[in-house]
Amino acid sequence: MGAIARRRFLAAGGAFAAMAAIGRPRPAAAQAAPASAGPPDPKLVEDLVAANRILVDQGVLDGYGHVSVRHDRDASRYLMSRSIAPELVTAVDVMEYDLDSNPVDARGRTSYLERFIHGEIYKLRPDVKAVVHSHSPSVIPFGVTGVPLRPLYHMSAFLVGGAPVWDIRAATGEATDMLVRTPALGQALARSLGTAPVALMRGHGNVIVGTALPQVVFRSVYTEVNARLQGQAMALGAPITYLDPGEAQKAEASIAGTLARPWELWKKKALAR
Ligand SMILES: [Zn+2]
C-alpha cells in the first residue's frame, strides 16, 4: 500500500471501517465500461425473456427477483434484464455484464441492486450457466426456522444434499436492509452456496443455480412446490418419509431427460402474450 493510499485507509478508520463496509455500496468509480463479448445467440435471449415470464407465471418471481444466464460467447460475461419487473422483460431490456457485475453498455438503463449475486456465483462456479434469485414465498419459512428443506417427492430430488442457509447478519456483523448490494456480500453468499443447487437467504429469499435456463427454471419452480408440500406434510404432524439418497439420485437422473417437456409448454404460454 502506498503512502497516499495508507493515509486514506487510516483516515477512513483502517481495517475496522473496511470490515464494516462489506454491506455498503462503494461509491461509483469513474472507470471504463468492460468490453462486450459480442451479440449473444438470439435464442439464448429469447429463452431468458421466457424464463422471466415463466417464473412469474409459476409464482416464483413477482415484481421482484431476477434470472440471468452466462453469455454463450464468453464465460466471463452474463446476461440479465435491466431493473424492471420480470413479467415486463423483452429482448431489448437484456443487458450484458462482466463478472464484477459492471454493465457493458448501460445506455442509461438501471441495473438490479442485487446483481452481484449473479456475478459472484458465476465466478466461483464454472459449472453454473444460469442463476435465479427470488423471494419465492413458501421457501421463506425454511430460511428462518432451522427446519431443513428436504426432497419430499421425485420432482425435487435435486434437494437431497440440502440447501445451506446464508445469514447476511453473520456476513456483515451489523444490521442491513437485507439486500446483497455489494460484491463482497455476493461473494459471501456464493461461498455459502458452495456446490449446492439451492441456498436460502435468511429473512429474504433464495438463490438457485443450474447448467442451463430450462434446468434453473425447473429447479426454481419445484423448490417452491416442495417447500409448500413439505409445510403441508409437517402440518399433518406425523413422521415424514423423504426420498433417500439412492432414490433421489435415480429420480434426478430420470427427470433430467424430461426437462424439455415442461420447458416447451411454459415457454409457449409465456411468449404467447
Ligand atoms: Zn432479493
Residues whose N, C-alpha, C, O or C-beta is under 5 A from the ligand:
A	BS01	ZN	G205
